[in-house]
Amino acid sequence: MAQTSNHNTSSGVYYLLLDNQIQVASKQTFRHRALRILNETGIQNNSELSFSFDPSYERLTIHYIRILRAGQTISVLRRNSVKMLQREENLESHIYDGAVTAQVFLEDVQTGDIIDYAYSIHGSNPIFGDQFFTSFYTRLNHPIHYLRQRLLLPSSRTLYIKNHGTHIGPTIKHLPGIEEYVWEQSEIEPLILDSELPDWYIPYPWVQLTEFASWYKVAQWATTLYPLKASLSPELQKKINELRTQHPKQEDQILAALRFLQDEVRYLGIAFGENS
């Protein structure tokens, strides 16, 4: 395994390996992580592992969790060490998504340990049909020795790639019936973040992958999810007529409609399961 160099290690860990592999046709994602614990901060932040998935259309398989210590390999994955939690992380925004987190608590993690684990997620939300899209970061807030993103796509399908803040490109191999895309990086320095950055800003360089050729294609897909009804309810039509009478200008009508929604309509999102 590689040794740490002069990296900034304020996160307390040095990622030796970040490996993501996606098989598009079978809708399977495999992830392999290996990280060295450098200090107490690393122990505190990495003594439990989290794996999030939606059980209504996804299946989680944890292949192994082990600790490499002083030349020994210690398997720490036990059935009773996995706790299933339903956190509802968007609860404050009144959105319930039904996602489940498998939480694994690691005991006796020590400075110098290497935590090595791999897992797979099978399935994807059927609302997207066979359309594939994903993204990945090419730099994080901790040092990384080796990062790889591997994608297997049927040759009959077309992949569109867009970089954001990075110039990394894939190596492409033409296999029988399959196009293999591999992005590789090594010795990646951590990105030191400004504590005053707004929550909505993405500071990390990233790569966007999709089968949608344009936003028009996205709109074509989404339109089928929202069929227009032939008639409005009497209550809604009455409200529309009131707004038109009170506000002759279209601009004022739009503003009044927005205010009505914000003031009078309570938002609640029940985004459980398939098609959510």
Secondary structure as GFF3:
##gff-version 3
##sequence-region A 1 276
A	DSSP	beta_strand	13	23	.	.	.	ID=ss1
A	DSSP	beta_strand	28	37	.	.	.	ID=ss2
A	DSSP	alpha_helix	40	46	.	.	.	ID=ss3
A	DSSP	beta_strand	48	53	.	.	.	ID=ss4
A	DSSP	beta_strand	59	69	.	.	.	ID=ss5
A	DSSP	beta_strand	72	75	.	.	.	ID=ss6
A	DSSP	three_ten_helix	79	81	.	.	.	ID=ss7
A	DSSP	beta_strand	82	85	.	.	.	ID=ss8
A	DSSP	three_ten_helix	91	93	.	.	.	ID=ss9
A	DSSP	beta_strand	95	96	.	.	.	ID=ss10
A	DSSP	beta_strand	100	105	.	.	.	ID=ss11
A	DSSP	beta_strand	114	122	.	.	.	ID=ss12
A	DSSP	three_ten_helix	126	128	.	.	.	ID=ss13
A	DSSP	beta_strand	133	137	.	.	.	ID=ss14
A	DSSP	beta_strand	144	154	.	.	.	ID=ss15
A	DSSP	beta_strand	160	164	.	.	.	ID=ss16
A	DSSP	beta_strand	171	175	.	.	.	ID=ss17
A	DSSP	beta_strand	178	188	.	.	.	ID=ss18
A	DSSP	beta_strand	206	210	.	.	.	ID=ss19
A	DSSP	alpha_helix	215	223	.	.	.	ID=ss20
A	DSSP	alpha_helix	234	246	.	.	.	ID=ss21
A	DSSP	alpha_helix	250	264	.	.	.	ID=ss22
A	DSSP	beta_strand	269	270	.	.	.	ID=ss23
###
